[in-house]
Amino acid sequence: MPHALVLELARNAVFIALLLAGPLLLVALSVGLVISIVQAVTQIQEQTLSFVPKLIAVAAAFLVALPWMLQMLVKYTTELFRSIPSLVS
C-alpha cells in the first residue's frame, strides 16, 4: 500500500472525526462561555454550575445532530468498504 494512499485514508478519517465533533464542541464552548460570563457577573464560583448546563446542552445537541452524524458515518464507511478492492490490488 503506497504511503500517499495511507495518508489520504488518515486525512479523510481525521476530517470526518473533526466534522462530527465540531458542532458538539462549539455548543460546549458557547455554553461554557455564557456560564462563565454569568458567573463573573454574579460572582458565583460553583463548579457544578458550569458542568451541568454544558452536559445538558451537549446531550441535546447530540440528540438533534444524531441523524446527520449517523448519515455521515454510514456514507464514509460505505465509501471505505467499496474502495477496499482497489486498495488491496
N, CA, C and O atoms as a DFTB+ gen file, in Angstrom:
356 C
 N C O
     1  1       0.854      -1.176       0.000
     2  2       0.000       0.000       0.000
     3  2       0.900       1.239       0.000
     4  3       1.751       1.384       0.877
     5  1       0.719       2.114      -0.958
     6  2       1.569       3.308      -1.043
     7  2       1.333       4.265       0.132
     8  3       0.256       4.295       0.729
     9  1       2.359       5.033       0.436
    10  2       2.278       5.977       1.547
    11  2       1.226       7.056       1.285
    12  3       0.546       7.502       2.210
    13  1       1.098       7.467       0.047
    14  2       0.118       8.505      -0.282
    15  2      -1.301       8.028       0.000
    16  3      -2.141       8.801       0.460
    17  1      -1.564       6.767      -0.274
    18  2      -2.893       6.209      -0.015
    19  2      -3.182       6.143       1.480
    20  3      -4.293       6.441       1.917
    21  1      -2.181       5.753       2.259
    22  2      -2.351       5.704       3.714
    23  2      -2.591       7.100       4.267
    24  3      -3.437       7.286       5.142
    25  1      -1.861       8.069       3.770
    26  2      -2.056       9.451       4.206
    27  2      -3.436       9.967       3.822
    28  3      -4.068      10.679       4.603
    29  1      -3.907       9.621       2.643
    30  2      -5.234      10.041       2.204
    31  2      -6.327       9.422       3.083
    32  3      -7.277      10.108       3.460
    33  1      -6.198       8.146       3.406
    34  2      -7.170       7.488       4.289
    35  2      -7.154       8.109       5.679
    36  3      -8.213       8.331       6.267
    37  1      -5.974       8.389       6.209
    38  2      -5.862       9.011       7.532
    39  2      -6.429      10.423       7.525
    40  3      -7.094      10.836       8.475
    41  1      -6.163      11.168       6.444
    42  2      -6.683      12.532       6.337
    43  2      -8.200      12.523       6.302
    44  3      -8.840      13.341       6.963
    45  1      -8.781      11.612       5.541
    46  2     -10.240      11.521       5.471
    47  2     -10.838      11.137       6.822
    48  3     -11.877      11.669       7.212
    49  1     -10.191      10.220       7.537
    50  2     -10.697       9.799       8.845
    51  2     -10.648      10.947       9.852
    52  3     -11.589      11.140      10.621
    53  1      -9.564      11.701       9.848
    54  2      -9.449      12.841      10.761
    55  2     -10.456      13.924      10.391
    56  3     -11.044      14.553      11.271
    57  1     -10.656      14.144       9.096
    58  2     -11.629      15.146       8.657
    59  2     -13.037      14.779       9.101
    60  3     -13.782      15.639       9.571
    61  1     -13.404      13.527       8.960
    62  2     -14.733      13.080       9.394
    63  2     -14.866      13.223      10.910
    64  3     -15.908      13.650      11.407
    65  1     -13.821      12.870      11.637
    66  2     -13.866      12.993      13.101
    67  2     -14.048      14.447      13.521
    68  3     -14.831      14.737      14.426
    69  1     -13.333      15.360      12.874
    70  2     -13.485      16.778      13.188
    71  2     -14.863      17.301      12.786
    72  3     -15.454      18.122      13.488
    73  1     -15.359      16.828      11.672
    74  2     -16.675      17.244      11.203
    75  2     -17.770      16.786      12.162
    76  3     -18.746      17.502      12.382
    77  1     -17.611      15.612      12.723
    78  2     -18.609      15.098      13.653
    79  2     -18.486      15.719      15.042
    80  3     -19.498      15.963      15.698
    81  1     -17.272      15.975      15.494
    82  2     -17.070      16.517      16.835
    83  2     -17.223      18.029      16.890
    84  3     -17.485      18.584      17.957
    85  1     -17.064      18.699      15.759
    86  2     -17.094      20.159      15.731
    87  2     -18.349      20.790      16.297
    88  3     -18.247      21.645      17.176
    89  1     -19.532      20.407      15.834
    90  2     -20.742      21.041      16.369
    91  2     -20.920      20.838      17.878
    92  3     -21.350      21.752      18.581
    93  1     -20.593      19.661      18.365
    94  2     -20.728      19.409      19.803
    95  2     -19.725      20.237      20.601
    96  3     -20.047      20.741      21.677
    97  1     -18.518      20.377      20.076
    98  2     -17.518      21.193      20.758
    99  2     -17.895      22.672      20.743
   100  3     -17.655      23.384      21.719
   101  1     -18.481      23.135      19.644
   102  2     -18.924      24.526      19.588
   103  2     -20.053      24.796      20.565
   104  3     -20.096      25.864      21.176
   105  1     -20.967      23.850      20.724
   106  2     -22.044      24.007      21.704
   107  2     -21.460      24.070      23.113
   108  3     -21.851      24.925      23.908
   109  1     -20.536      23.179      23.425
   110  2     -19.913      23.180      24.750
   111  2     -19.143      24.476      24.993
   112  3     -19.170      25.022      26.096
   113  1     -18.459      24.965      23.962
   114  2     -17.703      26.206      24.091
   115  2     -18.621      27.393      24.338
   116  3     -18.361      28.213      25.218
   117  1     -19.692      27.483      23.565
   118  2     -20.592      28.632      23.714
   119  2     -21.335      28.601      25.047
   120  3     -21.478      29.636      25.696
   121  1     -21.804      27.439      25.457
   122  2     -22.491      27.351      26.754
   123  2     -21.516      27.641      27.887
   124  3     -21.873      28.327      28.846
   125  1     -20.311      27.139      27.793
   126  2     -19.305      27.422      28.809
   127  2     -18.966      28.895      28.891
   128  3     -18.762      29.427      29.982
   129  1     -18.906      29.554      27.755
   130  2     -18.623      30.984      27.743
   131  2     -19.749      31.774      28.385
   132  3     -19.500      32.685      29.175
   133  1     -20.985      31.432      28.052
   134  2     -22.132      32.130      28.642
   135  2     -22.178      31.909      30.153
   136  3     -22.406      32.851      30.912
   137  1     -21.966      30.687      30.584
   138  2     -21.990      30.397      32.019
   139  2     -20.844      31.112      32.732
   140  3     -21.020      31.592      33.852
   141  1     -19.687      31.188      32.104
   142  2     -18.549      31.891      32.712
   143  2     -18.838      33.376      32.867
   144  3     -18.472      33.981      33.874
   145  1     -19.490      33.959      31.878
   146  2     -19.857      35.375      31.977
   147  2     -20.867      35.583      33.093
   148  3     -20.760      36.540      33.859
   149  1     -21.846      34.692      33.187
   150  2     -22.844      34.796      34.262
   151  2     -22.171      34.630      35.626
   152  3     -22.507      35.341      36.573
   153  1     -21.229      33.701      35.731
   154  2     -20.516      33.519      36.992
   155  2     -19.666      34.736      37.349
   156  3     -19.560      35.105      38.519
   157  1     -19.067      35.350      36.348
   158  2     -18.245      36.534      36.619
   159  2     -19.104      37.719      37.045
   160  3     -18.711      38.500      37.912
   161  1     -20.278      37.849      36.432
   162  2     -21.150      38.965      36.767
   163  2     -21.758      38.783      38.156
   164  3     -21.831      39.734      38.934
   165  1     -22.188      37.570      38.463
   166  2     -22.844      37.322      39.755
   167  2     -21.870      36.916      40.853
   168  3     -22.277      36.804      42.009
   169  1     -20.623      36.696      40.538
   170  2     -19.573      36.296      41.469
   171  2     -19.902      34.970      42.172
   172  3     -19.528      34.763      43.326
   173  1     -20.596      34.089      41.470
   174  2     -20.863      32.748      41.972
   175  2     -19.797      31.837      41.381
   176  3     -19.710      31.694      40.161
   177  1     -18.996      31.227      42.224
   178  2     -17.899      30.377      41.748
   179  2     -18.160      28.910      42.100
   180  3     -17.395      28.300      42.847
   181  1     -19.211      28.369      41.576
   182  2     -19.567      26.973      41.804
   183  2     -19.224      26.167      40.554
   184  3     -19.643      26.525      39.453
   185  1     -18.458      25.069      40.714
   186  2     -18.003      24.284      39.568
   187  2     -19.147      23.551      38.892
   188  3     -19.176      23.457      37.665
   189  1     -20.084      23.034      39.662
   190  2     -21.186      22.279      39.053
   191  2     -22.101      23.173      38.251
   192  3     -22.819      22.692      37.375
   193  1     -22.093      24.468      38.532
   194  2     -22.929      25.402      37.782
   195  2     -22.505      25.475      36.317
   196  3     -23.337      25.732      35.447
   197  1     -21.241      25.256      36.040
   198  2     -20.794      25.277      34.643
   199  2     -20.852      23.890      34.005
   200  3     -21.015      23.774      32.790
   201  1     -20.723      22.847      34.806
   202  2     -20.665      21.494      34.249
   203  2     -22.031      20.977      33.818
   204  3     -22.167      20.426      32.726
   205  1     -23.026      21.145      34.649
   206  2     -24.352      20.575      34.377
   207  2     -25.002      21.201      33.142
   208  3     -25.512      20.456      32.305
   209  1     -25.013      22.530      32.982
   210  2     -25.610      23.081      31.743
   211  2     -24.864      22.658      30.477
   212  3     -25.482      22.425      29.438
   213  1     -23.529      22.560      30.568
   214  2     -22.768      22.091      29.399
   215  2     -23.127      20.659      29.058
   216  3     -23.287      20.317      27.887
   217  1     -23.252      19.834      30.060
   218  2     -23.616      18.440      29.848
   219  2     -24.996      18.319      29.207
   220  3     -25.185      17.532      28.279
   221  1     -25.940      19.084      29.689
   222  2     -27.297      19.051      29.135
   223  2     -27.314      19.591      27.710
   224  3     -27.977      19.024      26.841
   225  1     -26.592      20.682      27.461
   226  2     -26.582      21.276      26.121
   227  2     -25.905      20.366      25.103
   228  3     -26.382      20.236      23.976
   229  1     -24.807      19.740      25.488
   230  2     -24.116      18.832      24.569
   231  2     -24.971      17.597      24.303
   232  3     -25.015      17.106      23.176
   233  1     -25.648      17.095      25.327
   234  2     -26.538      15.943      25.132
   235  2     -27.692      16.301      24.197
   236  3     -28.060      15.502      23.336
   237  1     -28.260      17.483      24.358
   238  2     -29.345      17.915      23.471
   239  2     -28.847      18.109      22.040
   240  3     -29.522      17.722      21.086
   241  1     -27.676      18.704      21.894
   242  2     -27.105      18.890      20.553
   243  2     -26.783      17.550      19.912
   244  3     -26.949      17.380      18.704
   245  1     -26.323      16.601      20.714
   246  2     -26.034      15.269      20.204
   247  2     -27.310      14.594      19.703
   248  3     -27.311      13.973      18.640
   249  1     -28.380      14.715      20.459
   250  2     -29.643      14.108      20.037
   251  2     -30.193      14.762      18.779
   252  3     -30.763      14.085      17.923
   253  1     -30.026      16.068      18.665
   254  2     -30.500      16.776      17.469
   255  2     -29.654      16.414      16.257
   256  3     -30.187      16.226      15.164
   257  1     -28.336      16.316      16.439
   258  2     -27.420      16.072      15.324
   259  2     -27.195      14.592      15.040
   260  3     -26.489      14.253      14.090
   261  1     -27.772      13.713      15.832
   262  2     -27.514      12.289      15.674
   263  2     -27.864      11.748      14.293
   264  3     -27.066      10.991      13.741
   265  1     -29.009      12.090      13.699
   266  2     -29.275      11.566      12.346
   267  2     -28.234      12.005      11.321
   268  3     -27.807      11.211      10.482
   269  1     -27.832      13.257      11.392
   270  2     -26.817      13.765      10.467
   271  2     -25.470      13.070      10.702
   272  3     -24.771      12.722       9.750
   273  1     -25.116      12.875      11.966
   274  2     -23.848      12.227      12.285
   275  2     -23.844      10.780      11.805
   276  3     -22.851      10.316      11.245
   277  1     -24.938      10.070      12.017
   278  2     -25.025       8.694      11.544
   279  2     -24.974       8.622      10.024
   280  3     -24.351       7.722       9.460
   281  1     -25.627       9.568       9.363
   282  2     -25.600       9.601       7.904
   283  2     -24.173       9.810       7.401
   284  3     -23.752       9.152       6.449
   285  1     -23.433      10.710       8.025
   286  2     -22.049      10.954       7.621
   287  2     -21.184       9.716       7.858
   288  3     -20.361       9.366       7.011
   289  1     -21.361       9.054       8.995
   290  2     -20.568       7.865       9.295
   291  2     -20.888       6.710       8.357
   292  3     -19.986       5.995       7.919
   293  1     -22.160       6.525       8.050
   294  2     -22.546       5.443       7.139
   295  2     -22.013       5.728       5.742
   296  3     -21.528       4.820       5.067
   297  1     -22.097       6.971       5.306
   298  2     -21.580       7.334       3.981
   299  2     -20.070       7.102       3.900
   300  3     -19.577       6.544       2.920
   301  1     -19.339       7.530       4.933
   302  2     -17.888       7.333       4.950
   303  2     -17.534       5.850       4.973
   304  3     -16.632       5.409       4.261
   305  1     -18.246       5.087       5.789
   306  2     -17.951       3.661       5.907
   307  2     -18.247       2.909       4.618
   308  3     -17.465       2.051       4.208
   309  1     -19.371       3.223       3.973
   310  2     -19.685       2.532       2.714
   311  2     -18.675       2.894       1.629
   312  3     -18.283       2.034       0.841
   313  1     -18.251       4.152       1.580
   314  2     -17.222       4.534       0.607
   315  2     -15.909       3.814       0.893
   316  3     -15.202       3.407      -0.029
   317  1     -15.592       3.662       2.156
   318  2     -14.360       2.970       2.521
   319  2     -14.435       1.491       2.165
   320  3     -13.476       0.933       1.633
   321  1     -15.561       0.854       2.453
   322  2     -15.720      -0.558       2.116
   323  2     -15.747      -0.787       0.609
   324  3     -15.219      -1.791       0.131
   325  1     -16.349       0.120      -0.141
   326  2     -16.379      -0.016      -1.589
   327  2     -15.000       0.156      -2.204
   328  3     -14.730      -0.378      -3.279
   329  1     -14.129       0.891      -1.537
   330  2     -12.794       1.120      -2.089
   331  2     -11.801       0.026      -1.686
   332  3     -10.647       0.067      -2.113
   333  1     -12.217      -0.940      -0.881
   334  2     -11.294      -2.000      -0.443
   335  2     -10.701      -2.781      -1.609
   336  3      -9.494      -3.020      -1.612
   337  1     -11.506      -3.196      -2.615
   338  2     -10.874      -3.935      -3.728
   339  2      -9.772      -3.160      -4.444
   340  3      -8.757      -3.733      -4.839
   341  1      -9.977      -1.865      -4.606
   342  2      -8.925      -1.077      -5.258
   343  2      -7.742      -0.834      -4.335
   344  3      -6.629      -0.610      -4.810
   345  1      -7.960      -0.875      -3.028
   346  2      -6.863      -0.674      -2.088
   347  2      -5.966      -1.898      -1.998
   348  3      -4.754      -1.781      -1.812
   349  1      -6.572      -3.078      -2.131
   350  2      -5.819      -4.317      -1.997
   351  2      -4.948      -4.559      -3.217
   352  3      -3.803      -4.993      -3.094
   353  1      -5.478      -4.284      -4.370
   354  2      -4.713      -4.567      -5.607
   355  2      -3.756      -3.455      -5.963
   356  3      -3.050      -3.547      -6.967
